[in-house]
Structures are given as structure tokens and as C-alpha cells.
């Protein structure tokens, strides 16, 4: 019996893709670092700034993230593959990708800041001066640049630097916030935004020092991107579809309710984000393993689905009892106004499991563009039902609308996920050859170089 158990354990360990696990662990570590340092950052901001200032700042920073993601133009995913196919041009490819994303993000940010007051008067401070417009535009540009940089580091098999980059960003913005809170009398939203942008600048400078400075030929060459646009569009469209509702929601809350309500929503969403780590990270692992070994896809889908559900339900059980005490750390008003929305947002992680697996399965079979319409429809439904819920029940109604929309979205996506889990129908298709190299490369660990 003991020999049988040892043999079974050996087979289990032999079946584990440790390079993929290490790659996924780096992503999980990055998420945990961002969430933990972000929680401390917003806790301090909640202590030193009024809810209205905090709400405006969080809405503006969410807009930075959304516009930065749009400014990537799929260049991050593109670089993961191209850096290995054209190793002699790595420096030029990275420089071109970073410059393109940074400039695009800056332009998007400037345009948004100028027209933000026409969306809602609460965003008037973004266009109040050239300094405000420039600060916001710089934040968007640096966000787009760092997002592409993180994926380029994966393409260079330097995933640990991605983790360090995010850790440095979290520590730098936290230090900047602490410094302004202690020595700076200005308690406006622009102060919070300035500390966020300062963190981006500091982490890029520190990363340059950590890597010994810029070496080699890093001259941007835009012509290197000619003919590659369509390769990036597919994943970019799906990436934007997956992110747009979540990134836009703080703006929706600000417009439909108030900046103070957004402060409560943003804090609750930040805590609920901890529940989303398991399904999103496991879906990334599924994408990697499923593409590398399509024959084992059904088994992998069943495993990641089961583990995602178990972790998500456990986390929801904790938040059912501890939502109010957790939010009380940020202040009494946060607990009073955000506890129920936090519970509803955390419960929304259950349908997210299906959505993330749906996207991963479609990527495995080389159909990211085909997956985008249903994901976009789900995002639109979330915005619609959230708006309707906000009009009926404020922040609680908005959170309930998000949950209902997520469940409807999951029901529509469930058939494909079910077929993949049981290994029948279209889910058994062999992934296209071009889908394999990128995933294998992203799964390699640093010690394989």
C-alpha cells in the first residue's frame, strides 16, 4: 500500500509543470504585492484625505489604468513572442514598444483630461490647469509603458524583475504618500495622483539601476512593428474586453452616485480583489498548460475549475462574517457603506471563474477575437445593470446589478467551458501551431536561461 501511494505521488509530481507553476507564482506574487501595498496606500489616504478627494483620486487613477491598457495596443503580448523570434533586435523592439505605448497613453490621457468635465462636473479638477492635464496624461503614459514593460520582461525570461518592479512601485508611491501626508498641507485629489505618478517614475528609475543601466542598442525603430499589428489585435481586443467593465466602474460610480460613494466602492473592490486572485491566476496557468499539452486539457480544466471554486467559496465564507471589521480598518463610514457591497462583489468571483476559463479556452484554440464579442456583451451588461441598480439602490443596488450581470454572462459561457471539462465537441480541437511558442516561452522560468 505504501509503495502504491509513493508511486501515485511520484506520478502526480511528475505531471506538474513546475516552470508553469513558477511563472504563475510570479503573477500571483505580483497581484499580492499590488493588493497588499495598495491596501496600505489607500488606508493611509483614507486617513489623511476626505472621502470626496479620495473618491476623485481613485476614479482618476482607475481612468489611468483603463486608458493605459488601451494605449498598450497589444504590444505587450506581441513582444513576448517577437523578442525570442528576433533576438538580435531585442533592444530595438523593447524600446519601440515602450515608446509607442507611452506616447499613445500620454495622448489618450491628455484628451480625456480635457474633456473629463463634460462627462461629469466631479471630474472638473482634471482640466483645471495645464499642470493637472499634464499630470494625468503623464500618469496614463507611464501606466501604458509599465504594462508593456512587465510583459516584455516575461518575453525576456526575467519574470522576477516584473515582481520587483511592482514591489518597488508599491513602496515608492507609499513613501511619497506618507511624505505628503506628514509634510504637505495640500489635501486635494491631485496630491494623491502626484504620489501615484511619482511611484511610477521611481520604480522605473530603480529598475534601471537594478539591471545595471541600459545596455546595447535601444534605439526605437517603428518600422519593426510594420506587419505585426494584426497579431497583437486579437489578444488586445480580448484583454480590453475583459478589463473594461472593472476599470470603468469607479468612473460609473462617481458619475451616477458621488465621489464619496466611489471611495467606499473602490475600497470594497480592492478587498474583493483578493478573492479574484485564484480564478484569474489559475486561468493563466490553464492557458499555458492547455496550449502546451492539449491532450490533457479536459483534466486541467476540471482541476482549475474545482480549485478556483473551492478557494472562492472559502474566501466568501470569511467575508460573510468579516466584511465589516475588515473595512472598519479604513474608517467607520467605510464599514457602514461598503460591507454589503463588498460581500456582493466577492460573491461575483464565482461567475468570474467561468468567464476566465472561457477566455483561456478560447485563447488555447487561437480564437481570442472570437471570444471578444461575448465578453464585450457581458461587460456592457454589467455597466447597464450596475447603472440600473445604482438608480434603484445606490451602492448596494449597483453591486447587485454587477452580480446579476456576471451570472448571466457565466450562463452564456458555461457550455463551452463544460465541453472543455468533459473533453467533447469543439473544445477538443487542436490548438493552432502559432499559439504554442508564446505560451511555452512565457512559462519558462529564469533558471532555464
Long-range contacts (C-beta under 8 A, 24 or more apart in sequence): 17-288, 17-289, 17-292, 17-443, 18-445, 19-443, 19-444, 19-445, 19-448, 20-285, 20-288, 20-289, 20-292, 20-443, 21-285, 22-445, 23-154, 23-159, 23-285, 23-288, 23-442, 23-443, 23-444, 23-445, 24-281, 24-282, 24-284, 24-285, 24-288, 26-159, 26-160, 26-162, 26-163, 27-281, 27-284, 28-277, 28-281, 29-163, 30-150, 30-162, 30-163, 30-166, 31-277, 31-280, 31-281, 32-277, 33-163, 33-166, 33-167, 33-170, 34-166, 34-170, 35-270, 35-273, 35-274, 35-277, 36-170, 37-167, 37-170, 37-171, 37-174, 38-170, 38-270, 39-270, 39-271, 40-174, 41-170, 41-173, 41-174, 41-177, 42-266, 42-267, 42-270, 42-330, 43-329, 43-330, 44-174, 44-177, 44-178, 44-181, 45-177, 45-192, 46-263, 46-267, 46-330, 46-331, 46-334, 47-181, 47-331, 48-177, 48-181, 48-187, 49-187, 49-189, 49-191, 49-192, 50-187, 51-259, 51-260, 51-263, 51-264, 51-333, 52-258, 52-259, 52-260, 52-263, 53-187, 53-188, 53-189, 53-192, 53-259, 54-189, 54-192, 54-259, 54-263, 54-266, 55-254, 55-258, 55-259, 55-260, 55-261, 55-262, 55-263, 55-266, 56-122, 56-123, 56-125, 56-189, 56-254, 56-259, 56-262, 57-189, 57-190, 57-192, 57-193, 57-196, 58-250, 58-262, 58-263, 58-266, 59-122, 59-123, 59-250, 59-251, 59-253, 59-254, 59-259, 59-262, 59-266, 60-123, 60-126, 60-136, 60-189, 60-193, 61-139, 61-192, 61-193, 61-196, 62-247, 62-248, 62-249, 62-250, 62-251, 62-266, 63-112, 63-116, 63-136, 63-140, 63-247, 63-250, 63-251, 64-109, 64-136, 64-139, 64-140, 64-143, 64-196, 65-143, 65-247, 66-243, 66-244, 66-247, 66-248, 67-105, 67-108, 67-109, 67-112, 67-140, 67-143, 67-144, 68-105, 68-140, 68-141, 68-142, 68-143, 68-144, 68-147, 69-144, 69-147, 69-239, 69-240, 69-243, 69-247, 70-104, 70-105, 70-108, 70-144, 70-240, 71-101, 71-102, 71-104, 71-105, 71-108, 71-140, 71-141, 71-143, 71-144, 72-101, 72-144, 72-147, 72-148, 72-236, 72-239, 73-100, 73-101, 73-104, 73-232, 73-236, 74-231, 74-232, 74-233, 74-234, 74-235, 74-236, 74-237, 74-239, 75-100, 75-101, 75-148, 75-225, 75-232, 76-101, 76-147, 76-148, 76-150, 76-151, 76-152, 77-151, 77-232, 77-235, 77-236, 77-239, 77-438, 78-225, 78-228, 78-231, 78-232, 79-148, 79-151, 79-152, 79-155, 80-151, 80-152, 80-154, 80-155, 80-438, 80-441, 80-442, 81-155, 81-231, 81-437, 81-438, 81-441, 82-155, 82-228, 83-152, 83-155, 83-156, 84-155, 84-437, 84-441, 85-437, 89-221, 89-224, 90-156, 90-216, 91-216, 91-217, 91-218, 91-219, 92-217, 92-218, 92-219, 92-220, 92-221, 92-224, 93-224, 94-149, 94-152, 94-156, 94-218, 95-218, 95-219, 95-220, 95-221, 96-220, 96-221, 96-222, 96-224, 96-225, 97-148, 97-152, 97-225, 98-145, 98-148, 98-149, 98-152, 99-220, 100-220, 100-222, 100-225, 101-144, 101-145, 101-147, 101-148, 102-141, 102-142, 102-144, 102-145, 103-141, 104-141, 104-144, 105-140, 105-141, 105-142, 105-143, 105-144, 105-145, 106-137, 106-138, 106-140, 106-141, 107-137, 108-140, 108-144, 109-136, 109-137, 109-138, 109-139, 109-140, 109-141, 110-134, 110-136, 110-137, 112-136, 112-140, 113-137, 119-251, 119-255, 120-254, 120-255, 122-254, 122-255, 122-258, 122-259, 123-254, 125-188, 125-189, 125-190, 132-190, 135-190, 135-193, 135-194, 135-197, 136-193, 138-197, 139-193, 139-196, 139-197, 139-200, 142-197, 142-200, 142-201, 142-204, 143-200, 145-204, 146-200, 146-203, 146-204, 149-204, 154-442, 155-441, 155-442, 157-441, 157-444, 157-445, 157-446, 157-448, 157-449, 158-446, 159-445, 159-446, 160-446, 161-207, 161-210, 161-211, 164-207, 164-210, 165-203, 165-204, 165-207, 166-203, 168-202, 168-203, 168-206, 168-207, 169-199, 169-200, 169-202, 169-203, 170-199, 172-198, 172-199, 172-202, 172-203, 172-206, 173-198, 173-199, 173-200, 173-202, 174-199, 176-202, 233-369, 234-368, 234-369, 235-363, 235-368, 237-368, 237-369, 237-372, 238-359, 238-362, 238-363, 238-368, 238-369, 238-371, 238-372, 238-375, 241-371, 241-372, 241-375, 241-376, 241-379, 242-355, 242-359, 242-375, 242-379, 244-376, 244-379, 245-378, 245-379, 245-380, 245-382, 245-383, 248-383, 249-382, 249-383, 249-386, 249-402, 252-383, 252-386, 252-387, 252-390, 252-398, 253-390, 253-395, 253-398, 256-387, 256-390, 256-391, 256-398, 257-390, 257-394, 257-395, 257-398, 261-337, 261-394, 261-395, 263-334, 264-333, 264-334, 264-337, 264-338, 264-341, 264-395, 265-338, 265-341, 265-395, 265-398, 265-399, 267-327, 267-330, 267-334, 267-338, 268-327, 268-334, 268-338, 268-339, 268-341, 268-342, 268-345, 268-399, 269-345, 271-319, 271-323, 271-326, 271-327, 271-342, 271-346, 272-319, 272-342, 272-345, 272-346, 272-348, 272-349, 274-315, 275-312, 275-315, 275-316, 275-319, 275-346, 275-349, 276-349, 276-352, 278-307, 278-308, 278-311, 278-312, 278-315, 278-349, 279-308, 279-312, 279-349, 279-352, 279-353, 279-356, 279-357, 280-352, 280-356, 282-307, 282-308, 282-356, 283-308, 283-356, 283-357, 283-359, 283-360, 284-360, 286-357, 286-360, 286-361, 286-364, 287-360, 287-363, 287-364, 287-439, 288-439, 288-440, 288-442, 288-443, 290-360, 290-361, 290-364, 290-431, 291-363, 291-364, 291-431, 291-435, 291-436, 291-439, 291-440, 292-436, 292-439, 292-440, 292-443, 294-364, 294-430, 294-431, 297-361, 297-364, 297-420, 297-423, 297-427, 297-428, 298-420, 298-421, 298-422, 298-423, 298-427, 301-357, 301-361, 301-417, 301-420, 301-421, 302-421, 304-357, 305-353, 305-357, 305-417, 305-421, 308-353, 308-356, 308-357, 309-350, 309-353, 312-349, 312-350, 312-353, 313-350, 315-346, 315-349, 316-343, 316-346, 316-347, 316-349, 316-350, 319-343, 319-346, 337-395, 338-395, 340-396, 340-399, 341-395, 341-396, 341-398, 341-399, 344-396, 344-399, 344-400, 344-402, 344-403, 345-399, 345-402, 345-403, 347-403, 348-402, 348-403, 348-406, 350-410, 351-403, 351-406, 351-407, 351-409, 351-410, 352-406, 352-410, 353-410, 354-409, 354-410, 354-413, 354-414, 354-417, 355-406, 355-409, 355-410, 355-413, 357-417, 357-420, 358-413, 358-416, 358-417, 361-416, 361-417, 361-420, 361-427, 362-416, 363-435, 364-431, 364-435, 365-426, 365-427, 365-429, 365-431, 365-432, 365-435, 366-431, 366-432, 366-434, 366-435, 374-409, 374-412, 374-413, 377-409, 378-405, 378-406, 378-408, 378-409, 378-412, 378-413, 381-405, 381-408, 381-409, 382-406, 382-409
